[in-house]
Amino acid sequence: MGFLFDSQKGVGLWGGCLRSLLRRKQVDSAHVKANAHHQLAKELSVPHLIAIGVGSTIGAGVYILVGTVAREHSGPALSISFLIAGIAAALSAFCYAELASRCPSAGSAYHYSYICVGEGVAWLIGWALILEYTIGGSAVARGISPNLAFFFGGQDSLPIFLARQYIPGLDIVVDPVAAILVFIVTGLLCVGIKESTLVQGMVTTVNVCAMLFVIIAGSYLGFKTGWAGYGLPTGFFAFGVDGMLAGSATVFFAYIGFDSVASTAEEVKNPQRDLPLGIGLALSICCTLYILVSVVIVGLVPYHAMNPDTPISSAFAEHGMQWAAYIITAGAVMALCSTLMGSILPQVSVGTLLAFTMVAISVLILRYVPPDMVPFPSSLQDTIDFVSLQYGVNSQNINVETSDVNGGTSSNLPLLGKKNTVVDYPKIVKQEAQGNYVLNEENRRKIAGSTIAFTCIGAFLLTYAATDLNIPRPVRFTLCGVGGALLLFGLIVLTLIEQDDARHSFGHSGGFICPFVPLLPIFCILINIYLLINLGAATWARVSVWLLIGVFVYAFYGRTHSSLLDAVYVPAAHADKIYRSSGDSLA
């Protein structure tokens, strides 16, 4: 048994770049006592998390989305579209809940990708989310001034210091309300997580009350007028099942935001219990409100007669309740404020869907090929050498006994550190007395890792071929067949082979466990890739430019300034011995 070390010396530029992409950070544990200057205050409980989740998820989009989707896609079946989208979001929520309870640190999807996949993927996920939060926050902030103008009698009635100003020479519109609000929210978040969450809780309460008013008052009007929207000759599925499913793909984005709960993991008092509860309850509340609002509004006004810009307030106005528009507009303003806090605290959709996909992949990695090497700072090299001598190991040429290493590691795999070594494993498959052949640990991990990769490729090929109607039919059917075969192959193989025993001790134990693995994460990957492909070429063109900039930033700066640049990786089975021998507090 022994310890694995590696360096990037003598491996060439491309070899060093590849290894930097694959280096992974450690899960925070009881051994890693965070420095007081870096530790975030643990102030949040389940009610705080629900306020963050609901506040970040329920935005003003729902006040507009119901009209657009009902008119163009779902018709009276809008509530079914919200239900299906809620189920799809719940799949990602299950994956988030397990990773958040096992790895309760700030960073959410970026953090999980760094632990389970590698530094390169984590960088791109974090880079994409920066764009997401920035654009989402600014878009939400700019949407507040038109709603505020309603209380002043219109956009032209706003005070001059709050009204939007157009700068002709630069062709720029300056929105003072948006800028002021961003500064206020940022300052509030800087005061402290407990105080900002309290304010967000109050704002979210107003927003939820406005939606409850829509549900209760709208139900009264519906029973009074006979639910005109459901008595149409087109029937419940006016655009067919395909239209209802297309509506689901659109309203899915109304659920984006619950992942902000996972971003607060490091500030939660009891993350193993509270994070899964917070994520699950927040998503359940949002899904219930969305469905009830859509049932009421579609019933009040025929879907083809809905106002696409102000469907809810217009529905009440058509029934003689013009005063209700003030309550609904107040709810919309509160929803925008709450969503803005959620955007700055941890949406547009590419980064979030990439994060959702990577979280599902991370769950598969955690279950089948969890990282079995622990990074230590190079300052502990002497301690590592001392411990290795206790085991009687020559660190220049190490043979690791597979029975003593949790999860094993692939042979001839160079790991990061100071010395190059080769790990030799038994290559022969073990034969039982009954004549059955059983995979050894190394081969099981290789097969599991390859299968996860093939499953992701299959999901992409299947969804791309099924979506892009411009592909010639023979090519399209071939890609669908290959993608479907890879997806089915991955599901069967991962179902048949055993999950890694090291998953039980990975990270913090005792938290939420994602059910129906591998089926649930694979289905989650399939849905998220489908939504990503359907975002459109224009969106991807803009995002690709941003991601390309991120690649250059990482290649020329991030890779050489990583905190893991000089890390020494050792088998997880021996980490406790090194911690005890070092006696150091590792940040």
C-alpha positions as CSV (number, residue, x, y, z in Angstrom):
1,M,0.0,0.0,0.0
2,G,1.2,3.5,-0.4
3,F,0.7,7.0,-1.7
4,L,0.5,8.4,-5.2
5,F,2.4,11.5,-6.3
6,D,2.9,13.1,-9.6
7,S,4.3,16.2,-11.2
8,Q,3.8,18.0,-14.5
9,K,7.5,18.0,-15.1
10,G,8.6,16.3,-18.3
11,V,5.0,15.5,-19.5
12,G,4.8,18.2,-22.1
13,L,2.5,21.1,-22.5
14,W,-0.5,19.1,-23.6
15,G,-0.1,16.5,-20.9
16,G,0.1,19.2,-18.3
17,C,-3.0,21.0,-19.6
18,L,-4.9,17.7,-19.6
19,R,-4.0,17.0,-16.1
20,S,-4.9,20.5,-14.9
21,L,-8.4,20.0,-16.4
22,L,-8.9,16.8,-14.4
23,R,-7.6,17.8,-11.0
24,R,-10.3,17.7,-8.4
25,K,-10.7,19.4,-5.1
26,Q,-11.5,17.8,-1.7
27,V,-14.9,17.6,0.0
28,D,-14.9,19.7,3.1
29,S,-14.9,17.4,6.1
30,A,-14.4,17.4,9.8
31,H,-10.7,17.3,9.2
32,V,-10.7,20.5,7.3
33,K,-11.2,23.1,9.9
34,A,-11.9,26.3,8.1
35,N,-10.1,29.4,9.1
36,A,-12.3,31.8,11.0
37,H,-11.6,34.5,8.5
38,H,-12.9,32.4,5.6
39,Q,-15.8,30.6,7.3
40,L,-19.3,31.8,6.6
41,A,-21.7,32.3,9.4
42,K,-24.1,29.3,9.8
43,E,-27.4,31.2,10.3
44,L,-29.9,29.6,8.0
45,S,-32.6,27.1,8.8
46,V,-35.5,25.5,6.7
47,P,-37.8,28.6,6.7
48,H,-34.9,30.7,5.5
49,L,-34.1,28.3,2.7
50,I,-37.8,28.1,1.7
51,A,-37.8,31.9,1.5
52,I,-34.7,31.9,-0.7
53,G,-35.9,29.1,-2.9
54,V,-39.4,30.4,-3.5
55,G,-38.2,34.0,-3.8
56,S,-35.6,33.1,-6.4
57,T,-38.0,30.8,-8.4
58,I,-41.2,32.8,-8.5
59,G,-40.4,35.8,-10.7
60,A,-42.5,38.1,-12.7
61,G,-42.1,35.7,-15.6
62,V,-45.1,33.7,-14.4
63,Y,-47.3,36.8,-14.6
64,I,-46.5,37.0,-18.4
65,L,-45.6,33.4,-19.2
66,V,-49.1,32.0,-18.7
67,G,-50.5,34.2,-21.5
68,T,-47.8,33.5,-24.0
69,V,-47.7,29.7,-23.5
70,A,-51.4,29.3,-23.4
71,R,-51.9,31.3,-26.6
72,E,-49.1,29.6,-28.6
73,H,-48.6,26.1,-27.2
74,S,-50.8,24.6,-24.5
75,G,-54.2,26.2,-24.6
76,P,-56.4,25.1,-21.7
77,A,-53.9,22.3,-20.9
78,L,-51.5,25.0,-19.5
79,S,-51.7,23.5,-16.0
80,I,-50.5,20.1,-17.3
81,S,-47.6,21.8,-18.9
82,F,-46.6,23.3,-15.6
83,L,-47.1,20.0,-13.9
84,I,-44.8,18.2,-16.4
85,A,-42.2,20.9,-16.1
86,G,-42.4,20.7,-12.3
87,I,-41.7,17.0,-12.5
88,A,-38.7,17.6,-14.8
89,A,-37.4,20.2,-12.4
90,A,-37.9,17.8,-9.5
91,L,-35.5,15.4,-11.1
92,S,-32.7,18.0,-10.9
93,A,-33.8,18.9,-7.4
94,F,-33.3,15.2,-6.3
95,C,-29.7,15.3,-7.6
96,Y,-29.1,18.7,-6.1
97,A,-30.4,17.5,-2.7
98,E,-28.0,14.6,-2.5
99,L,-24.9,16.6,-3.6
100,A,-25.9,19.6,-1.4
101,S,-26.1,17.4,1.7
102,R,-22.9,15.4,0.9
103,C,-20.9,18.5,-0.1
104,P,-22.3,21.4,1.8
105,S,-20.1,24.3,0.6
106,A,-20.8,27.5,-1.2
107,G,-20.6,27.2,-5.0
108,S,-23.4,24.8,-5.9
109,A,-22.9,23.2,-9.3
110,Y,-19.4,24.7,-9.6
111,H,-18.4,23.1,-6.4
112,Y,-19.9,19.7,-7.2
113,S,-18.3,19.7,-10.7
114,Y,-14.9,20.6,-9.1
115,I,-15.2,17.6,-6.7
116,C,-16.6,15.0,-9.1
117,V,-15.5,15.9,-12.6
118,G,-12.5,18.2,-12.6
119,E,-11.2,21.7,-12.6
120,G,-11.7,22.4,-16.3
121,V,-15.4,21.6,-16.4
122,A,-16.0,23.3,-13.1
123,W,-14.4,26.5,-14.5
124,L,-16.7,26.5,-17.5
125,I,-19.8,25.9,-15.4
126,G,-18.8,28.7,-13.1
127,W,-18.0,31.0,-16.0
128,A,-21.4,30.3,-17.6
129,L,-23.2,30.9,-14.4
130,I,-21.4,34.3,-14.0
131,L,-23.0,35.3,-17.4
132,E,-26.3,33.8,-16.3
133,Y,-26.5,35.7,-13.0
134,T,-25.2,39.0,-14.5
135,I,-27.7,39.1,-17.4
136,G,-30.5,37.7,-15.3
137,G,-30.0,40.2,-12.5
138,S,-29.8,43.1,-14.9
139,A,-32.8,42.0,-16.9
140,V,-34.9,41.5,-13.7
141,A,-33.8,45.0,-12.4
142,R,-34.8,46.7,-15.7
143,G,-38.2,45.0,-15.6
144,I,-39.1,46.8,-12.3
145,S,-39.3,50.4,-13.6
146,P,-42.3,49.7,-16.0
147,N,-44.2,48.1,-13.1
148,L,-43.4,50.9,-10.8
149,A,-44.5,53.4,-13.4
150,F,-48.0,51.8,-13.2
151,F,-48.4,53.3,-9.7
152,F,-47.4,56.7,-11.0
153,G,-49.9,56.7,-13.9
154,G,-47.6,55.4,-16.6
155,Q,-43.9,55.4,-17.8
156,D,-44.0,59.2,-18.6
157,S,-45.2,60.0,-15.1
158,L,-42.1,58.8,-13.3
159,P,-40.0,61.4,-11.5
160,I,-37.1,62.6,-13.8
161,F,-34.5,61.0,-11.6
162,L,-36.2,57.6,-11.9
163,A,-37.3,57.7,-15.5
164,R,-35.3,55.9,-18.2
165,Q,-32.9,58.2,-20.2
166,Y,-31.8,57.6,-23.7
167,I,-28.3,58.7,-24.7
168,P,-28.3,59.3,-28.5
169,G,-24.6,59.2,-29.2
170,L,-24.1,55.9,-27.6
171,D,-27.5,54.4,-28.4
172,I,-27.9,53.4,-24.7
173,V,-30.9,53.5,-22.4
174,V,-30.0,54.2,-18.8
175,D,-32.4,52.8,-16.2
176,P,-31.8,54.6,-12.8
177,V,-34.3,52.4,-11.0
178,A,-32.5,49.3,-12.0
179,A,-29.1,50.7,-11.0
180,I,-30.4,51.9,-7.7
181,L,-32.1,48.7,-6.9
182,V,-29.0,46.6,-7.7
183,F,-26.9,48.7,-5.3
184,I,-29.5,48.4,-2.6
185,V,-29.8,44.6,-2.9
186,T,-26.0,44.2,-3.1
187,G,-25.6,46.3,0.0
188,L,-28.3,44.3,1.8
189,L,-26.6,41.1,0.9
190,C,-23.3,42.4,2.2
191,V,-24.8,43.2,5.6
192,G,-25.3,39.5,6.3
193,I,-27.1,36.4,5.1
194,K,-29.5,36.4,7.9
195,E,-30.6,40.0,7.5
196,S,-30.9,39.7,3.7
197,T,-32.8,36.5,4.0
198,L,-35.3,38.1,6.4
199,V,-35.9,40.9,3.9
200,Q,-36.3,38.4,1.1
201,G,-38.7,36.4,3.2
202,M,-40.9,39.5,3.6
203,V,-40.8,40.3,-0.1
204,T,-41.5,36.7,-1.0
205,T,-44.5,36.7,1.4
206,V,-46.0,39.7,-0.4
207,N,-45.4,37.9,-3.7
208,V,-47.0,34.7,-2.5
209,C,-50.0,36.6,-1.1
210,A,-50.6,38.2,-4.5
211,M,-50.6,34.8,-6.1
212,L,-53.0,33.5,-3.5
213,F,-55.2,36.5,-4.2
214,V,-55.2,35.5,-7.9
215,I,-56.1,31.9,-7.0
216,I,-58.9,32.7,-4.6
217,A,-60.5,35.7,-6.3
218,G,-60.1,34.0,-9.7
219,S,-61.8,30.9,-8.5
220,Y,-64.7,33.0,-7.2
221,L,-65.0,34.6,-10.6
222,G,-64.7,31.3,-12.4
223,F,-67.5,29.6,-10.5
224,K,-69.6,32.8,-10.9
225,T,-69.1,33.0,-14.7
226,G,-69.0,29.3,-15.5
227,W,-65.3,28.9,-16.5
228,A,-65.6,30.1,-20.0
229,G,-62.1,29.1,-20.9
230,Y,-62.8,25.4,-20.5
231,G,-66.0,25.4,-22.7
232,L,-64.3,25.8,-26.0
233,P,-64.9,23.6,-29.1
234,T,-61.1,23.0,-29.5
235,G,-61.2,20.9,-26.3
236,F,-58.7,20.7,-23.4
237,F,-55.7,19.9,-25.6
238,A,-56.2,22.7,-28.2
239,F,-52.7,22.2,-29.8
240,G,-52.5,18.5,-29.1
241,V,-50.1,16.6,-26.9
242,D,-47.1,18.0,-28.8
243,G,-48.2,21.6,-28.1
244,M,-48.7,20.7,-24.4
245,L,-45.1,19.3,-24.3
246,A,-43.7,22.3,-26.1
247,G,-45.4,24.4,-23.5
248,S,-43.7,22.3,-20.8
249,A,-40.3,23.0,-22.3
250,T,-41.1,26.8,-22.2
251,V,-42.5,27.0,-18.7
252,F,-39.6,24.8,-17.3
253,F,-37.7,28.1,-17.0
254,A,-40.2,29.3,-14.5
255,Y,-38.8,26.8,-12.1
256,I,-35.2,27.9,-12.5
257,G,-34.0,29.4,-9.2
258,F,-34.4,26.7,-6.6
259,D,-30.7,25.8,-7.1
260,S,-29.9,29.1,-5.3
261,V,-30.8,27.1,-2.1
262,A,-27.8,24.9,-2.7
263,S,-25.6,27.9,-3.1
264,T,-26.1,28.8,0.6
265,A,-25.0,25.4,1.8
266,E,-22.0,26.7,3.8
267,E,-24.3,29.0,5.8
268,V,-26.9,26.4,6.8
269,K,-27.0,25.2,10.4
270,N,-27.8,21.6,9.6
271,P,-27.1,21.1,5.9
272,Q,-27.6,17.3,5.8
273,R,-31.2,17.7,7.0
274,D,-32.2,21.3,6.0
275,L,-30.9,21.5,2.4
276,P,-33.0,18.7,1.0
277,L,-36.0,19.9,2.9
278,G,-35.5,23.5,1.7
279,I,-35.0,22.5,-1.9
280,G,-38.0,20.1,-1.9
281,L,-40.4,22.3,-0.1
282,A,-39.5,25.4,-2.1
283,L,-40.0,23.6,-5.4
284,S,-43.3,22.0,-4.2
285,I,-44.7,25.4,-3.2
286,C,-43.8,27.0,-6.5
287,C,-45.2,24.1,-8.5
288,T,-48.5,24.2,-6.6
289,L,-48.9,27.9,-7.0
290,Y,-48.0,27.8,-10.8
291,I,-50.6,25.0,-11.4
292,L,-53.4,26.7,-9.5
293,V,-52.8,30.1,-11.1
294,S,-52.8,28.6,-14.6
295,V,-56.0,26.6,-13.8
296,V,-57.7,29.8,-12.8
297,I,-56.5,32.2,-15.5
298,V,-57.1,29.8,-18.4
299,G,-60.6,29.2,-17.1
300,L,-61.4,32.9,-16.8
301,V,-60.5,33.9,-20.3
302,P,-60.3,31.7,-23.5
303,Y,-56.7,31.0,-24.3
304,H,-56.9,32.7,-27.7
305,A,-58.2,35.9,-26.2
306,M,-55.5,36.3,-23.5
307,N,-53.3,39.4,-23.4
308,P,-49.8,38.0,-23.9
309,D,-48.2,40.9,-21.9
310,T,-50.5,41.2,-18.9
311,P,-52.6,38.0,-18.9
312,I,-53.5,38.0,-15.2
313,S,-54.4,41.6,-14.6
314,S,-56.3,41.7,-18.0
315,A,-58.3,38.7,-17.0
316,F,-59.5,40.4,-13.9
317,A,-60.1,43.7,-15.7
318,E,-62.4,41.9,-18.2
319,H,-64.6,40.8,-15.3
320,G,-64.9,44.4,-13.9
321,M,-62.1,44.1,-11.3
322,Q,-59.8,46.8,-12.5
323,W,-58.7,47.5,-8.9
324,A,-57.2,44.0,-8.8
325,A,-54.5,45.1,-11.3
326,Y,-52.9,47.1,-8.5
327,I,-52.5,44.1,-6.3
328,I,-51.2,42.0,-9.2
329,T,-48.7,44.6,-10.2
330,A,-47.5,44.9,-6.6
331,G,-47.0,41.2,-6.6
332,A,-45.1,41.4,-9.9
333,V,-42.8,44.1,-8.5
334,M,-42.2,42.1,-5.4
335,A,-41.5,39.0,-7.5
336,L,-38.9,41.0,-9.5
337,C,-37.2,42.2,-6.3
338,S,-37.1,38.8,-4.8
339,T,-35.8,37.2,-8.0
340,L,-33.1,39.9,-8.2
341,M,-31.9,39.0,-4.8
342,G,-31.8,35.4,-5.8
343,S,-29.8,36.3,-8.9
344,I,-27.2,38.3,-7.1
345,L,-27.1,35.9,-4.1
346,P,-25.9,32.9,-5.9
347,Q,-30.9,33.1,-14.0
348,V,-30.5,33.3,-18.5
349,S,-31.0,29.7,-19.0
350,V,-27.9,28.2,-20.7
351,G,-25.7,28.3,-17.7
352,T,-28.4,27.0,-15.4
353,L,-29.2,24.1,-17.7
354,L,-25.5,23.3,-18.0
355,A,-25.3,23.3,-14.3
356,F,-28.4,21.0,-14.0
357,T,-26.8,18.6,-16.4
358,M,-23.5,18.5,-14.7
359,V,-25.1,18.0,-11.3
360,A,-26.9,14.9,-12.6
361,I,-23.6,13.6,-14.1
362,S,-21.9,14.2,-10.8
363,V,-24.5,12.0,-9.0
364,L,-23.6,9.2,-11.4
365,I,-19.9,9.7,-10.8
366,L,-20.4,9.8,-7.0
367,R,-22.3,6.5,-7.1
368,Y,-20.1,4.6,-9.5
369,V,-16.6,6.2,-9.7
370,P,-16.3,8.5,-6.7
371,P,-12.9,10.3,-6.4
372,D,-10.6,8.0,-4.4
373,M,-7.7,10.5,-4.1
374,V,-7.4,13.3,-1.6
375,P,-5.4,16.5,-2.4
376,F,-3.0,17.8,0.3
377,P,-1.0,21.0,0.2
378,S,2.6,20.5,-0.9
379,S,3.7,21.9,2.5
380,L,2.7,18.5,4.0
381,Q,5.1,16.6,1.7
382,D,7.4,15.7,4.7
383,T,4.4,14.4,6.6
384,I,3.3,12.3,3.7
385,D,6.8,10.9,3.2
386,F,6.9,10.1,6.9
387,V,3.6,8.3,6.8
388,S,4.6,6.4,3.7
389,L,7.8,5.2,5.4
390,Q,5.6,3.9,8.2
391,Y,3.9,1.7,5.7
392,G,7.3,0.6,4.3
393,V,6.6,2.2,0.9
394,N,9.1,3.4,-1.6
395,S,7.4,6.5,-3.0
396,Q,9.3,6.2,-6.2
397,N,7.7,3.0,-7.2
398,I,4.4,2.1,-5.5
399,N,2.2,-0.9,-5.7
400,V,-1.2,-0.3,-4.1
401,E,-3.2,-3.2,-2.8
402,T,-6.7,-3.0,-4.2
403,S,-8.2,-4.4,-1.0
404,D,-6.9,-1.4,1.0
405,V,-8.0,1.4,-1.3
406,N,-11.6,2.6,-1.4
407,G,-12.8,2.5,-4.9
408,G,-9.4,1.8,-6.4
409,T,-7.9,3.9,-9.2
410,S,-7.1,3.3,-12.8
411,S,-3.7,1.8,-13.6
412,N,-0.9,4.0,-14.8
413,L,-2.9,7.0,-13.9
414,P,-0.6,10.0,-13.2
415,L,-1.9,12.1,-10.3
416,L,-0.9,15.6,-9.2
417,G,1.9,16.1,-6.8
418,K,5.7,16.1,-6.8
419,K,6.7,12.6,-8.0
420,N,5.9,10.4,-10.9
421,T,4.6,6.9,-10.0
422,V,2.9,4.0,-11.6
423,V,0.1,2.1,-9.8
424,D,-0.1,-1.6,-10.7
425,Y,-3.3,-3.5,-10.2
426,P,-4.2,-7.1,-10.8
427,K,-5.4,-7.4,-14.4
428,I,-7.0,-10.8,-14.1
429,V,-10.7,-11.1,-13.4
430,K,-11.5,-13.0,-10.3
431,Q,-13.1,-16.5,-10.7
432,E,-15.5,-17.7,-8.1
433,A,-15.9,-21.3,-7.1
434,Q,-19.1,-21.5,-9.1
435,G,-17.3,-20.5,-12.3
436,N,-18.7,-17.0,-12.5
437,Y,-16.5,-14.1,-13.4
438,V,-16.5,-11.0,-11.4
439,L,-15.0,-7.6,-12.4
440,N,-12.1,-6.5,-10.2
441,E,-12.4,-3.0,-8.8
442,E,-10.2,-1.3,-11.4
443,N,-12.1,-2.8,-14.4
444,R,-15.4,-2.0,-12.8
445,R,-14.5,1.6,-12.4
446,K,-13.2,1.8,-16.0
447,I,-16.4,0.3,-17.3
448,A,-18.6,2.5,-15.2
449,G,-16.7,5.7,-16.2
450,S,-16.9,4.8,-19.9
451,T,-20.5,4.0,-19.6
452,I,-21.4,7.3,-18.1
453,A,-19.6,9.1,-20.9
454,F,-21.4,7.0,-23.6
455,T,-24.7,7.7,-21.9
456,C,-24.2,11.4,-22.1
457,I,-23.1,11.1,-25.8
458,G,-26.2,9.0,-26.5
459,A,-28.5,11.6,-24.8
460,F,-27.0,14.3,-27.0
461,L,-27.3,12.4,-30.3
462,L,-30.9,11.3,-29.6
463,T,-32.2,14.8,-28.6
464,Y,-30.3,16.6,-31.4
465,A,-31.5,14.2,-34.1
466,A,-35.0,14.3,-32.8
467,T,-35.1,18.1,-32.6
468,D,-33.3,19.2,-35.8
469,L,-35.7,18.7,-38.6
470,N,-33.2,20.0,-41.2
471,I,-31.1,16.9,-41.0
472,P,-31.7,14.5,-43.9
473,R,-34.0,11.7,-42.8
474,P,-31.5,8.8,-43.3
475,V,-28.9,10.6,-41.2
476,R,-31.5,11.7,-38.7
477,F,-32.9,8.2,-38.2
478,T,-29.3,6.8,-37.9
479,L,-28.4,9.3,-35.2
480,C,-31.6,8.6,-33.3
481,G,-30.8,4.9,-33.5
482,V,-27.2,5.2,-32.3
483,G,-28.2,7.7,-29.6
484,G,-31.0,5.6,-28.3
485,A,-28.9,2.5,-28.3
486,L,-26.1,4.2,-26.4
487,L,-28.6,5.6,-23.9
488,L,-30.3,2.2,-23.4
489,F,-26.9,0.5,-23.2
490,G,-25.8,2.9,-20.5
491,L,-28.9,2.4,-18.5
492,I,-28.6,-1.4,-18.6
493,V,-24.9,-1.5,-17.8
494,L,-25.2,0.9,-14.9
495,T,-28.2,-1.0,-13.5
496,L,-26.4,-4.3,-13.7
497,I,-22.9,-3.4,-12.3
498,E,-22.5,-2.6,-8.6
499,Q,-22.2,0.9,-7.3
500,D,-18.9,1.8,-5.6
501,D,-18.8,1.0,-1.9
502,A,-16.8,4.2,-1.3
503,R,-20.0,6.2,-2.0
504,H,-21.1,5.5,1.6
505,S,-18.2,7.4,3.1
506,F,-17.9,10.1,0.4
507,G,-18.3,13.6,1.8
508,H,-20.8,14.0,4.7
509,S,-22.9,11.0,5.4
510,G,-26.4,10.8,6.8
511,G,-28.0,13.2,4.3
512,F,-30.5,12.8,1.5
513,I,-30.0,9.9,-1.0
514,C,-31.2,10.4,-4.6
515,P,-33.6,7.6,-5.5
516,F,-33.8,5.5,-8.6
517,V,-30.2,5.7,-9.6
518,P,-29.1,5.4,-12.5
519,L,-32.6,5.9,-14.1
520,L,-33.4,9.3,-12.5
521,P,-30.1,11.1,-13.2
522,I,-30.0,9.7,-16.8
523,F,-33.6,11.0,-17.4
524,C,-32.6,14.3,-15.9
525,I,-29.6,14.5,-18.3
526,L,-31.8,13.7,-21.2
527,I,-34.4,16.4,-20.4
528,N,-31.8,19.1,-19.7
529,I,-29.9,18.4,-23.0
530,Y,-33.2,18.5,-24.9
531,L,-33.9,21.9,-23.4
532,L,-30.4,23.1,-24.1
533,I,-30.7,22.1,-27.8
534,N,-34.0,23.9,-28.1
535,L,-32.7,27.2,-26.9
536,G,-31.9,28.2,-30.4
537,A,-28.8,29.0,-32.5
538,A,-28.8,32.7,-31.7
539,T,-28.6,32.1,-28.0
540,W,-25.9,29.5,-28.4
541,A,-23.9,31.8,-30.7
542,R,-23.8,34.5,-28.0
543,V,-23.0,32.1,-25.2
544,S,-20.3,30.3,-27.2
545,V,-18.4,33.6,-27.4
546,W,-18.5,34.0,-23.7
547,L,-17.5,30.4,-23.1
548,L,-14.6,30.8,-25.6
549,I,-13.4,33.8,-23.6
550,G,-13.6,31.6,-20.5
551,V,-11.4,29.0,-22.1
552,F,-8.7,31.5,-22.9
553,V,-8.9,33.0,-19.4
554,Y,-8.4,29.5,-17.9
555,A,-5.7,28.5,-20.3
556,F,-3.5,31.6,-19.8
557,Y,-4.3,32.4,-16.1
558,G,-6.6,30.1,-14.2
559,R,-4.7,26.9,-14.9
560,T,-1.4,28.3,-13.5
561,H,-3.0,30.1,-10.5
562,S,-5.1,27.2,-9.3
563,S,-5.1,26.4,-5.6
564,L,-4.4,22.8,-6.5
565,L,-1.3,23.7,-8.7
566,D,1.1,22.0,-6.3
567,A,-1.3,19.6,-4.6
568,V,-0.2,16.2,-3.6
569,Y,-2.8,13.5,-4.1
570,V,-2.9,10.4,-1.8
571,P,-5.4,7.5,-1.5
572,A,-8.5,8.4,0.5
573,A,-7.9,5.3,2.6
574,H,-4.8,6.8,4.1
575,A,-6.0,10.4,4.5
576,D,-6.9,10.0,8.1
577,K,-3.4,8.9,9.0
578,I,-1.9,11.9,7.3
579,Y,-4.3,14.3,9.1
580,R,-3.5,12.8,12.5
581,S,0.2,12.9,11.8
582,S,0.2,16.4,10.5
583,G,-1.9,17.9,13.3
584,D,-2.4,20.9,11.0
585,S,-5.7,22.6,10.3
586,L,-6.2,22.6,6.6
587,A,-8.3,25.4,5.0
